[in-house]
Structure formats: structure tokens, C-alpha cells
Amino acid sequence: MKPKSLNLEAYTISETARRLGYKSTKTIYRLLNRKVLEEYILLEKSKRVYLMLEPPNLPTLEEKIKANIQIRRNNMTFKRGN
């Protein structure tokens, strides 16, 4: 049987914030410090942190963040109509 290759897309914290529509990385750093996003982290040998937007067998990163923040009027996720 031929082994399956796993192709994951992982981005830096600032690139992840940009892709999700946040103005700053503050929300993502808060969730990382609370250890909410542990399943979404990929560590490079140089200890650089990357986040997976769509990890296998888990909800997307955007869904996980929405489930762990308060929706406010000025929040980007609220403005996008989601």
C-alpha cells in the first residue's frame, strides 16, 4: 500500500491574522497564551510558530477563534456578517 502524503498549509501568526481579517495579532496571541489553540500549532526547528488554518480532523481555526471570543460591535468577525 502506498503511503499517503499529508499536505498542510501553515502560516505565521501575523499572516494568519491577515488571512482571517484581523487588524492586529492581539486576539491570536491572547488565545495562544491561554493555550486554546494548541492543536493548531506547528513548531519549526528554530522554534518559530506556525498556525494551521484547516487542520485535519478539527474545526477550522476561524471557527475555533469565534467559539472562544466575545462578539463585539467592532469585532472583524461581526462586521463580515458571520
PDB file of N, CA, C and O in Angstrom, chain B, residues numbered from 101:
ATOM      1  N   MET B 101       0.838  -1.169   0.000  1.00  0.00           N
ATOM      2  CA  MET B 101       0.000   0.000   0.000  1.00  0.00           C
ATOM      3  C   MET B 101       0.889   1.240   0.000  1.00  0.00           C
ATOM      4  O   MET B 101       1.876   1.312   0.731  1.00  0.00           O
ATOM      5  N   LYS B 102       0.532   2.185  -0.809  1.00  0.00           N
ATOM      6  CA  LYS B 102       1.315   3.409  -0.944  1.00  0.00           C
ATOM      7  C   LYS B 102       0.967   4.378   0.199  1.00  0.00           C
ATOM      8  O   LYS B 102      -0.213   4.622   0.454  1.00  0.00           O
ATOM      9  N   PRO B 103       1.968   4.927   0.884  1.00  0.00           N
ATOM     10  CA  PRO B 103       1.659   5.871   1.972  1.00  0.00           C
ATOM     11  C   PRO B 103       1.068   7.164   1.420  1.00  0.00           C
ATOM     12  O   PRO B 103       1.447   7.641   0.351  1.00  0.00           O
ATOM     13  N   LYS B 104       0.135   7.711   2.178  1.00  0.00           N
ATOM     14  CA  LYS B 104      -0.494   8.973   1.792  1.00  0.00           C
ATOM     15  C   LYS B 104       0.353  10.133   2.280  1.00  0.00           C
ATOM     16  O   LYS B 104       0.892  10.105   3.386  1.00  0.00           O
ATOM     17  N   SER B 105       0.461  11.134   1.455  1.00  0.00           N
ATOM     18  CA  SER B 105       1.200  12.324   1.880  1.00  0.00           C
ATOM     19  C   SER B 105       0.231  13.309   2.510  1.00  0.00           C
ATOM     20  O   SER B 105      -0.910  13.446   2.071  1.00  0.00           O
ATOM     21  N   LEU B 106       0.689  13.970   3.513  1.00  0.00           N
ATOM     22  CA  LEU B 106      -0.121  14.945   4.231  1.00  0.00           C
ATOM     23  C   LEU B 106       0.367  16.333   3.863  1.00  0.00           C
ATOM     24  O   LEU B 106       1.508  16.693   4.154  1.00  0.00           O
ATOM     25  N   ASN B 107      -0.491  17.113   3.226  1.00  0.00           N
ATOM     26  CA  ASN B 107      -0.129  18.451   2.782  1.00  0.00           C
ATOM     27  C   ASN B 107      -0.840  19.469   3.672  1.00  0.00           C
ATOM     28  O   ASN B 107      -2.053  19.648   3.562  1.00  0.00           O
ATOM     29  N   LEU B 108      -0.098  20.132   4.547  1.00  0.00           N
ATOM     30  CA  LEU B 108      -0.667  21.112   5.460  1.00  0.00           C
ATOM     31  C   LEU B 108      -0.196  22.503   5.093  1.00  0.00           C
ATOM     32  O   LEU B 108       0.971  22.713   4.760  1.00  0.00           O
ATOM     33  N   GLU B 109      -1.114  23.449   5.158  1.00  0.00           N
ATOM     34  CA  GLU B 109      -0.741  24.845   4.969  1.00  0.00           C
ATOM     35  C   GLU B 109      -0.682  25.500   6.340  1.00  0.00           C
ATOM     36  O   GLU B 109      -1.664  25.501   7.082  1.00  0.00           O
ATOM     37  N   ALA B 110       0.467  26.050   6.665  1.00  0.00           N
ATOM     38  CA  ALA B 110       0.650  26.712   7.948  1.00  0.00           C
ATOM     39  C   ALA B 110       1.233  28.096   7.706  1.00  0.00           C
ATOM     40  O   ALA B 110       2.068  28.284   6.821  1.00  0.00           O
ATOM     41  N   TYR B 111       0.785  29.060   8.500  1.00  0.00           N
ATOM     42  CA  TYR B 111       1.187  30.450   8.319  1.00  0.00           C
ATOM     43  C   TYR B 111       1.704  31.019   9.635  1.00  0.00           C
ATOM     44  O   TYR B 111       1.377  30.523  10.713  1.00  0.00           O
ATOM     45  N   THR B 112       2.509  32.059   9.526  1.00  0.00           N
ATOM     46  CA  THR B 112       2.968  32.756  10.728  1.00  0.00           C
ATOM     47  C   THR B 112       1.769  33.410  11.402  1.00  0.00           C
ATOM     48  O   THR B 112       0.690  33.495  10.817  1.00  0.00           O
ATOM     49  N   ILE B 113       1.958  33.860  12.601  1.00  0.00           N
ATOM     50  CA  ILE B 113       0.857  34.461  13.347  1.00  0.00           C
ATOM     51  C   ILE B 113       0.362  35.725  12.658  1.00  0.00           C
ATOM     52  O   ILE B 113      -0.846  35.945  12.570  1.00  0.00           O
ATOM     53  N   SER B 114       1.272  36.555  12.171  1.00  0.00           N
ATOM     54  CA  SER B 114       0.841  37.787  11.508  1.00  0.00           C
ATOM     55  C   SER B 114       0.126  37.487  10.193  1.00  0.00           C
ATOM     56  O   SER B 114      -0.856  38.153   9.865  1.00  0.00           O
ATOM     57  N   GLU B 115       0.599  36.498   9.435  1.00  0.00           N
ATOM     58  CA  GLU B 115      -0.073  36.130   8.183  1.00  0.00           C
ATOM     59  C   GLU B 115      -1.447  35.515   8.471  1.00  0.00           C
ATOM     60  O   GLU B 115      -2.404  35.757   7.735  1.00  0.00           O
ATOM     61  N   THR B 116      -1.540  34.733   9.525  1.00  0.00           N
ATOM     62  CA  THR B 116      -2.825  34.157   9.915  1.00  0.00           C
ATOM     63  C   THR B 116      -3.825  35.251  10.263  1.00  0.00           C
ATOM     64  O   THR B 116      -4.980  35.195   9.843  1.00  0.00           O
ATOM     65  N   ALA B 117      -3.387  36.243  11.027  1.00  0.00           N
ATOM     66  CA  ALA B 117      -4.272  37.356  11.390  1.00  0.00           C
ATOM     67  C   ALA B 117      -4.753  38.084  10.139  1.00  0.00           C
ATOM     68  O   ALA B 117      -5.928  38.437  10.037  1.00  0.00           O
ATOM     69  N   ARG B 118      -3.859  38.307   9.200  1.00  0.00           N
ATOM     70  CA  ARG B 118      -4.239  38.970   7.941  1.00  0.00           C
ATOM     71  C   ARG B 118      -5.259  38.144   7.168  1.00  0.00           C
ATOM     72  O   ARG B 118      -6.245  38.687   6.670  1.00  0.00           O
ATOM     73  N   ARG B 119      -5.037  36.854   7.065  1.00  0.00           N
ATOM     74  CA  ARG B 119      -5.933  35.979   6.313  1.00  0.00           C
ATOM     75  C   ARG B 119      -7.309  35.880   6.952  1.00  0.00           C
ATOM     76  O   ARG B 119      -8.304  35.696   6.251  1.00  0.00           O
ATOM     77  N   LEU B 120      -7.379  35.999   8.280  1.00  0.00           N
ATOM     78  CA  LEU B 120      -8.666  35.937   8.968  1.00  0.00           C
ATOM     79  C   LEU B 120      -9.344  37.288   9.077  1.00  0.00           C
ATOM     80  O   LEU B 120     -10.474  37.366   9.557  1.00  0.00           O
ATOM     81  N   GLY B 121      -8.688  38.356   8.645  1.00  0.00           N
ATOM     82  CA  GLY B 121      -9.296  39.675   8.613  1.00  0.00           C
ATOM     83  C   GLY B 121      -9.115  40.514   9.865  1.00  0.00           C
ATOM     84  O   GLY B 121      -9.838  41.492  10.054  1.00  0.00           O
ATOM     85  N   TYR B 122      -8.170  40.157  10.724  1.00  0.00           N
ATOM     86  CA  TYR B 122      -7.921  40.944  11.928  1.00  0.00           C
ATOM     87  C   TYR B 122      -6.934  42.061  11.631  1.00  0.00           C
ATOM     88  O   TYR B 122      -6.048  41.914  10.789  1.00  0.00           O
ATOM     89  N   LYS B 123      -7.095  43.185  12.335  1.00  0.00           N
ATOM     90  CA  LYS B 123      -6.189  44.320  12.155  1.00  0.00           C
ATOM     91  C   LYS B 123      -4.874  44.105  12.887  1.00  0.00           C
ATOM     92  O   LYS B 123      -3.838  44.630  12.478  1.00  0.00           O
ATOM     93  N   SER B 124      -4.913  43.329  13.975  1.00  0.00           N
ATOM     94  CA  SER B 124      -3.679  43.063  14.725  1.00  0.00           C
ATOM     95  C   SER B 124      -3.644  41.595  15.131  1.00  0.00           C
ATOM     96  O   SER B 124      -4.601  40.850  14.920  1.00  0.00           O
ATOM     97  N   THR B 125      -2.527  41.199  15.713  1.00  0.00           N
ATOM     98  CA  THR B 125      -2.345  39.812  16.135  1.00  0.00           C
ATOM     99  C   THR B 125      -2.739  39.596  17.597  1.00  0.00           C
ATOM    100  O   THR B 125      -2.571  38.500  18.132  1.00  0.00           O
ATOM    101  N   LYS B 126      -3.250  40.615  18.226  1.00  0.00           N
ATOM    102  CA  LYS B 126      -3.531  40.584  19.664  1.00  0.00           C
ATOM    103  C   LYS B 126      -4.477  39.443  20.067  1.00  0.00           C
ATOM    104  O   LYS B 126      -4.224  38.752  21.054  1.00  0.00           O
ATOM    105  N   THR B 127      -5.558  39.246  19.315  1.00  0.00           N
ATOM    106  CA  THR B 127      -6.521  38.192  19.636  1.00  0.00           C
ATOM    107  C   THR B 127      -5.871  36.815  19.557  1.00  0.00           C
ATOM    108  O   THR B 127      -6.080  35.972  20.429  1.00  0.00           O
ATOM    109  N   ILE B 128      -5.092  36.597  18.518  1.00  0.00           N
ATOM    110  CA  ILE B 128      -4.450  35.292  18.348  1.00  0.00           C
ATOM    111  C   ILE B 128      -3.435  35.042  19.460  1.00  0.00           C
ATOM    112  O   ILE B 128      -3.364  33.935  19.993  1.00  0.00           O
ATOM    113  N   TYR B 129      -2.648  36.058  19.815  1.00  0.00           N
ATOM    114  CA  TYR B 129      -1.684  35.899  20.908  1.00  0.00           C
ATOM    115  C   TYR B 129      -2.377  35.623  22.239  1.00  0.00           C
ATOM    116  O   TYR B 129      -1.885  34.823  23.034  1.00  0.00           O
ATOM    117  N   ARG B 130      -3.506  36.270  22.490  1.00  0.00           N
ATOM    118  CA  ARG B 130      -4.244  36.006  23.738  1.00  0.00           C
ATOM    119  C   ARG B 130      -4.701  34.557  23.809  1.00  0.00           C
ATOM    120  O   ARG B 130      -4.577  33.910  24.849  1.00  0.00           O
ATOM    121  N   LEU B 131      -5.234  34.047  22.691  1.00  0.00           N
ATOM    122  CA  LEU B 131      -5.689  32.663  22.667  1.00  0.00           C
ATOM    123  C   LEU B 131      -4.519  31.688  22.772  1.00  0.00           C
ATOM    124  O   LEU B 131      -4.656  30.627  23.382  1.00  0.00           O
ATOM    125  N   LEU B 132      -3.387  32.028  22.195  1.00  0.00           N
ATOM    126  CA  LEU B 132      -2.196  31.182  22.329  1.00  0.00           C
ATOM    127  C   LEU B 132      -1.714  31.146  23.772  1.00  0.00           C
ATOM    128  O   LEU B 132      -1.338  30.085  24.270  1.00  0.00           O
ATOM    129  N   ASN B 133      -1.720  32.289  24.449  1.00  0.00           N
ATOM    130  CA  ASN B 133      -1.284  32.342  25.850  1.00  0.00           C
ATOM    131  C   ASN B 133      -2.212  31.563  26.764  1.00  0.00           C
ATOM    132  O   ASN B 133      -1.772  31.011  27.773  1.00  0.00           O
ATOM    133  N   ARG B 134      -3.514  31.514  26.415  1.00  0.00           N
ATOM    134  CA  ARG B 134      -4.484  30.725  27.187  1.00  0.00           C
ATOM    135  C   ARG B 134      -4.467  29.253  26.794  1.00  0.00           C
ATOM    136  O   ARG B 134      -5.213  28.448  27.353  1.00  0.00           O
ATOM    137  N   LYS B 135      -3.610  28.899  25.826  1.00  0.00           N
ATOM    138  CA  LYS B 135      -3.445  27.530  25.334  1.00  0.00           C
ATOM    139  C   LYS B 135      -4.712  26.974  24.696  1.00  0.00           C
ATOM    140  O   LYS B 135      -4.974  25.774  24.776  1.00  0.00           O
ATOM    141  N   VAL B 136      -5.492  27.836  24.069  1.00  0.00           N
ATOM    142  CA  VAL B 136      -6.715  27.434  23.375  1.00  0.00           C
ATOM    143  C   VAL B 136      -6.393  26.858  21.999  1.00  0.00           C
ATOM    144  O   VAL B 136      -7.109  25.985  21.509  1.00  0.00           O
ATOM    145  N   LEU B 137      -5.330  27.337  21.379  1.00  0.00           N
ATOM    146  CA  LEU B 137      -5.013  26.960  20.003  1.00  0.00           C
ATOM    147  C   LEU B 137      -3.880  25.943  19.899  1.00  0.00           C
ATOM    148  O   LEU B 137      -3.199  25.889  18.874  1.00  0.00           O
ATOM    149  N   GLU B 138      -3.666  25.146  20.925  1.00  0.00           N
ATOM    150  CA  GLU B 138      -2.548  24.203  20.953  1.00  0.00           C
ATOM    151  C   GLU B 138      -2.585  23.211  19.785  1.00  0.00           C
ATOM    152  O   GLU B 138      -1.535  22.859  19.247  1.00  0.00           O
ATOM    153  N   GLU B 139      -3.781  22.755  19.387  1.00  0.00           N
ATOM    154  CA  GLU B 139      -3.892  21.762  18.310  1.00  0.00           C
ATOM    155  C   GLU B 139      -3.564  22.331  16.941  1.00  0.00           C
ATOM    156  O   GLU B 139      -3.359  21.574  15.993  1.00  0.00           O
ATOM    157  N   TYR B 140      -3.511  23.648  16.821  1.00  0.00           N
ATOM    158  CA  TYR B 140      -3.317  24.317  15.539  1.00  0.00           C
ATOM    159  C   TYR B 140      -1.881  24.771  15.303  1.00  0.00           C
ATOM    160  O   TYR B 140      -1.579  25.357  14.263  1.00  0.00           O
ATOM    161  N   ILE B 141      -1.002  24.508  16.252  1.00  0.00           N
ATOM    162  CA  ILE B 141       0.379  24.999  16.196  1.00  0.00           C
ATOM    163  C   ILE B 141       1.294  23.983  15.516  1.00  0.00           C
ATOM    164  O   ILE B 141       1.226  22.782  15.776  1.00  0.00           O
ATOM    165  N   LEU B 142       2.140  24.498  14.646  1.00  0.00           N
ATOM    166  CA  LEU B 142       3.258  23.733  14.094  1.00  0.00           C
ATOM    167  C   LEU B 142       4.526  24.477  14.482  1.00  0.00           C
ATOM    168  O   LEU B 142       4.651  25.672  14.212  1.00  0.00           O
ATOM    169  N   LEU B 143       5.462  23.785  15.108  1.00  0.00           N
ATOM    170  CA  LEU B 143       6.719  24.402  15.518  1.00  0.00           C
ATOM    171  C   LEU B 143       7.820  24.003  14.547  1.00  0.00           C
ATOM    172  O   LEU B 143       7.965  22.833  14.194  1.00  0.00           O
ATOM    173  N   GLU B 144       8.584  24.986  14.128  1.00  0.00           N
ATOM    174  CA  GLU B 144       9.739  24.741  13.292  1.00  0.00           C
ATOM    175  C   GLU B 144      10.928  24.449  14.212  1.00  0.00           C
ATOM    176  O   GLU B 144      10.867  24.737  15.408  1.00  0.00           O
ATOM    177  N   LYS B 145      11.982  23.896  13.680  1.00  0.00           N
ATOM    178  CA  LYS B 145      13.171  23.597  14.495  1.00  0.00           C
ATOM    179  C   LYS B 145      13.728  24.839  15.164  1.00  0.00           C
ATOM    180  O   LYS B 145      14.293  24.756  16.254  1.00  0.00           O
ATOM    181  N   SER B 146      13.576  25.984  14.528  1.00  0.00           N
ATOM    182  CA  SER B 146      14.087  27.233  15.098  1.00  0.00           C
ATOM    183  C   SER B 146      13.105  27.832  16.110  1.00  0.00           C
ATOM    184  O   SER B 146      13.269  28.980  16.522  1.00  0.00           O
ATOM    185  N   LYS B 147      12.093  27.066  16.512  1.00  0.00           N
ATOM    186  CA  LYS B 147      11.068  27.482  17.490  1.00  0.00           C
ATOM    187  C   LYS B 147      10.102  28.525  16.940  1.00  0.00           C
ATOM    188  O   LYS B 147       9.379  29.154  17.712  1.00  0.00           O
ATOM    189  N   ARG B 148      10.074  28.719  15.632  1.00  0.00           N
ATOM    190  CA  ARG B 148       9.117  29.644  15.034  1.00  0.00           C
ATOM    191  C   ARG B 148       7.745  28.984  15.005  1.00  0.00           C
ATOM    192  O   ARG B 148       7.622  27.810  14.656  1.00  0.00           O
ATOM    193  N   VAL B 149       6.710  29.744  15.373  1.00  0.00           N
ATOM    194  CA  VAL B 149       5.353  29.213  15.494  1.00  0.00           C
ATOM    195  C   VAL B 149       4.581  29.469  14.203  1.00  0.00           C
ATOM    196  O   VAL B 149       4.549  30.583  13.681  1.00  0.00           O
ATOM    197  N   TYR B 150       3.962  28.401  13.706  1.00  0.00           N
ATOM    198  CA  TYR B 150       3.067  28.495  12.554  1.00  0.00           C
ATOM    199  C   TYR B 150       1.709  27.965  12.973  1.00  0.00           C
ATOM    200  O   TYR B 150       1.620  27.076  13.819  1.00  0.00           O
ATOM    201  N   LEU B 151       0.655  28.505  12.386  1.00  0.00           N
ATOM    202  CA  LEU B 151      -0.697  28.056  12.679  1.00  0.00           C
ATOM    203  C   LEU B 151      -1.326  27.457  11.430  1.00  0.00           C
ATOM    204  O   LEU B 151      -1.171  27.981  10.327  1.00  0.00           O
ATOM    205  N   MET B 152      -2.042  26.346  11.622  1.00  0.00           N
ATOM    206  CA  MET B 152      -2.759  25.709  10.523  1.00  0.00           C
ATOM    207  C   MET B 152      -4.175  26.263  10.470  1.00  0.00           C
ATOM    208  O   MET B 152      -4.876  26.250  11.482  1.00  0.00           O
ATOM    209  N   LEU B 153      -4.609  26.746   9.315  1.00  0.00           N
ATOM    210  CA  LEU B 153      -5.960  27.272   9.182  1.00  0.00           C
ATOM    211  C   LEU B 153      -6.993  26.159   9.112  1.00  0.00           C
ATOM    212  O   LEU B 153      -8.098  26.303   9.635  1.00  0.00           O
ATOM    213  N   GLU B 154      -6.641  25.053   8.472  1.00  0.00           N
ATOM    214  CA  GLU B 154      -7.559  23.932   8.330  1.00  0.00           C
ATOM    215  C   GLU B 154      -6.850  22.622   8.667  1.00  0.00           C
ATOM    216  O   GLU B 154      -6.459  21.880   7.766  1.00  0.00           O
ATOM    217  N   PRO B 155      -6.682  22.332   9.961  1.00  0.00           N
ATOM    218  CA  PRO B 155      -6.006  21.086  10.338  1.00  0.00           C
ATOM    219  C   PRO B 155      -6.922  19.888  10.100  1.00  0.00           C
ATOM    220  O   PRO B 155      -8.144  20.028  10.126  1.00  0.00           O
ATOM    221  N   PRO B 156      -6.341  18.716   9.870  1.00  0.00           N
ATOM    222  CA  PRO B 156      -7.176  17.531   9.660  1.00  0.00           C
ATOM    223  C   PRO B 156      -7.904  17.119  10.940  1.00  0.00           C
ATOM    224  O   PRO B 156      -7.335  17.165  12.031  1.00  0.00           O
ATOM    225  N   ASN B 157      -9.147  16.722  10.796  1.00  0.00           N
ATOM    226  CA  ASN B 157      -9.986  16.191  11.887  1.00  0.00           C
ATOM    227  C   ASN B 157     -10.286  17.192  12.995  1.00  0.00           C
ATOM    228  O   ASN B 157     -10.612  16.791  14.112  1.00  0.00           O
ATOM    229  N   LEU B 158     -10.182  18.480  12.710  1.00  0.00           N
ATOM    230  CA  LEU B 158     -10.508  19.526  13.683  1.00  0.00           C
ATOM    231  C   LEU B 158     -11.324  20.610  12.984  1.00  0.00           C
ATOM    232  O   LEU B 158     -11.285  20.722  11.759  1.00  0.00           O
ATOM    233  N   PRO B 159     -12.068  21.415  13.761  1.00  0.00           N
ATOM    234  CA  PRO B 159     -12.724  22.577  13.140  1.00  0.00           C
ATOM    235  C   PRO B 159     -11.669  23.555  12.612  1.00  0.00           C
ATOM    236  O   PRO B 159     -10.516  23.524  13.040  1.00  0.00           O
ATOM    237  N   THR B 160     -12.069  24.405  11.697  1.00  0.00           N
ATOM    238  CA  THR B 160     -11.102  25.367  11.161  1.00  0.00           C
ATOM    239  C   THR B 160     -10.664  26.323  12.260  1.00  0.00           C
ATOM    240  O   THR B 160     -11.340  26.467  13.279  1.00  0.00           O
ATOM    241  N   LEU B 161      -9.541  26.966  12.048  1.00  0.00           N
ATOM    242  CA  LEU B 161      -9.014  27.917  13.028  1.00  0.00           C
ATOM    243  C   LEU B 161      -9.987  29.064  13.246  1.00  0.00           C
ATOM    244  O   LEU B 161     -10.168  29.521  14.375  1.00  0.00           O
ATOM    245  N   GLU B 162     -10.610  29.529  12.180  1.00  0.00           N
ATOM    246  CA  GLU B 162     -11.569  30.626  12.292  1.00  0.00           C
ATOM    247  C   GLU B 162     -12.747  30.236  13.187  1.00  0.00           C
ATOM    248  O   GLU B 162     -13.183  31.042  14.008  1.00  0.00           O
ATOM    249  N   GLU B 163     -13.266  29.022  13.043  1.00  0.00           N
ATOM    250  CA  GLU B 163     -14.371  28.552  13.892  1.00  0.00           C
ATOM    251  C   GLU B 163     -13.935  28.447  15.344  1.00  0.00           C
ATOM    252  O   GLU B 163     -14.695  28.798  16.247  1.00  0.00           O
ATOM    253  N   LYS B 164     -12.723  27.969  15.577  1.00  0.00           N
ATOM    254  CA  LYS B 164     -12.199  27.828  16.944  1.00  0.00           C
ATOM    255  C   LYS B 164     -12.049  29.191  17.613  1.00  0.00           C
ATOM    256  O   LYS B 164     -12.376  29.351  18.789  1.00  0.00           O
ATOM    257  N   ILE B 165     -11.555  30.172  16.858  1.00  0.00           N
ATOM    258  CA  ILE B 165     -11.389  31.515  17.412  1.00  0.00           C
ATOM    259  C   ILE B 165     -12.752  32.122  17.733  1.00  0.00           C
ATOM    260  O   ILE B 165     -12.938  32.700  18.804  1.00  0.00           O
ATOM    261  N   LYS B 166     -13.704  31.994  16.814  1.00  0.00           N
ATOM    262  CA  LYS B 166     -15.045  32.540  17.042  1.00  0.00           C
ATOM    263  C   LYS B 166     -15.711  31.942  18.274  1.00  0.00           C
ATOM    264  O   LYS B 166     -16.449  32.629  18.980  1.00  0.00           O
ATOM    265  N   ALA B 167     -15.453  30.668  18.532  1.00  0.00           N
ATOM    266  CA  ALA B 167     -16.033  29.999  19.687  1.00  0.00           C
ATOM    267  C   ALA B 167     -15.411  30.462  21.003  1.00  0.00           C
ATOM    268  O   ALA B 167     -15.984  30.240  22.069  1.00  0.00           O
ATOM    269  N   ASN B 168     -14.248  31.101  20.937  1.00  0.00           N
ATOM    270  CA  ASN B 168     -13.534  31.483  22.162  1.00  0.00           C
ATOM    271  C   ASN B 168     -13.387  32.980  22.372  1.00  0.00           C
ATOM    272  O   ASN B 168     -12.646  33.395  23.263  1.00  0.00           O
ATOM    273  N   ILE B 169     -14.060  33.797  21.592  1.00  0.00           N
ATOM    274  CA  ILE B 169     -14.012  35.248  21.804  1.00  0.00           C
ATOM    275  C   ILE B 169     -15.415  35.782  21.959  1.00  0.00           C
ATOM    276  O   ILE B 169     -16.384  35.143  21.552  1.00  0.00           O
ATOM    277  N   GLN B 170     -15.518  36.942  22.542  1.00  0.00           N
ATOM    278  CA  GLN B 170     -16.794  37.625  22.654  1.00  0.00           C
ATOM    279  C   GLN B 170     -17.038  38.412  21.384  1.00  0.00           C
ATOM    280  O   GLN B 170     -16.146  39.098  20.884  1.00  0.00           O
ATOM    281  N   ILE B 171     -18.246  38.312  20.869  1.00  0.00           N
ATOM    282  CA  ILE B 171     -18.605  39.080  19.681  1.00  0.00           C
ATOM    283  C   ILE B 171     -18.953  40.495  20.127  1.00  0.00           C
ATOM    284  O   ILE B 171     -19.834  40.705  20.961  1.00  0.00           O
ATOM    285  N   ARG B 172     -18.254  41.440  19.562  1.00  0.00           N
ATOM    286  CA  ARG B 172     -18.494  42.853  19.859  1.00  0.00           C
ATOM    287  C   ARG B 172     -18.785  43.588  18.575  1.00  0.00           C
ATOM    288  O   ARG B 172     -18.500  43.087  17.488  1.00  0.00           O
ATOM    289  N   ARG B 173     -19.334  44.743  18.689  1.00  0.00           N
ATOM    290  CA  ARG B 173     -19.674  45.540  17.521  1.00  0.00           C
ATOM    291  C   ARG B 173     -18.481  45.844  16.629  1.00  0.00           C
ATOM    292  O   ARG B 173     -18.603  45.815  15.405  1.00  0.00           O
ATOM    293  N   ASN B 174     -17.343  46.131  17.220  1.00  0.00           N
ATOM    294  CA  ASN B 174     -16.156  46.495  16.449  1.00  0.00           C
ATOM    295  C   ASN B 174     -15.319  45.299  16.039  1.00  0.00           C
ATOM    296  O   ASN B 174     -14.272  45.462  15.411  1.00  0.00           O
ATOM    297  N   ASN B 175     -15.762  44.098  16.383  1.00  0.00           N
ATOM    298  CA  ASN B 175     -15.017  42.899  16.057  1.00  0.00           C
ATOM    299  C   ASN B 175     -15.121  42.603  14.564  1.00  0.00           C
ATOM    300  O   ASN B 175     -16.204  42.714  13.990  1.00  0.00           O
ATOM    301  N   MET B 176     -14.019  42.231  13.933  1.00  0.00           N
ATOM    302  CA  MET B 176     -13.991  41.971  12.493  1.00  0.00           C
ATOM    303  C   MET B 176     -14.924  40.853  12.097  1.00  0.00           C
ATOM    304  O   MET B 176     -15.541  40.931  11.035  1.00  0.00           O
ATOM    305  N   THR B 177     -15.056  39.804  12.913  1.00  0.00           N
ATOM    306  CA  THR B 177     -15.920  38.702  12.554  1.00  0.00           C
ATOM    307  C   THR B 177     -17.372  39.139  12.553  1.00  0.00           C
ATOM    308  O   THR B 177     -18.177  38.599  11.794  1.00  0.00           O
ATOM    309  N   PHE B 178     -17.724  40.105  13.387  1.00  0.00           N
ATOM    310  CA  PHE B 178     -19.080  40.629  13.429  1.00  0.00           C
ATOM    311  C   PHE B 178     -19.369  41.430  12.169  1.00  0.00           C
ATOM    312  O   PHE B 178     -20.464  41.329  11.614  1.00  0.00           O
ATOM    313  N   LYS B 179     -18.408  42.223  11.707  1.00  0.00           N
ATOM    314  CA  LYS B 179     -18.593  43.077  10.521  1.00  0.00           C
ATOM    315  C   LYS B 179     -18.725  42.275   9.245  1.00  0.00           C
ATOM    316  O   LYS B 179     -19.391  42.711   8.306  1.00  0.00           O
ATOM    317  N   ARG B 180     -18.090  41.090   9.194  1.00  0.00           N
ATOM    318  CA  ARG B 180     -18.128  40.298   7.976  1.00  0.00           C
ATOM    319  C   ARG B 180     -19.457  39.568   7.833  1.00  0.00           C
ATOM    320  O   ARG B 180     -19.688  38.916   6.815  1.00  0.00           O
ATOM    321  N   GLY B 181     -20.321  39.661   8.812  1.00  0.00           N
ATOM    322  CA  GLY B 181     -21.629  39.057   8.710  1.00  0.00           C
ATOM    323  C   GLY B 181     -21.662  37.584   9.054  1.00  0.00           C
ATOM    324  O   GLY B 181     -22.628  36.900   8.715  1.00  0.00           O
ATOM    325  N   ASN B 182     -20.632  37.071   9.720  1.00  0.00           N
ATOM    326  CA  ASN B 182     -20.587  35.660  10.091  1.00  0.00           C
ATOM    327  C   ASN B 182     -21.067  35.467  11.493  1.00  0.00           C
ATOM    328  O   ASN B 182     -21.101  34.339  11.984  1.00  0.00           O
TER     329      ASN B 182
END
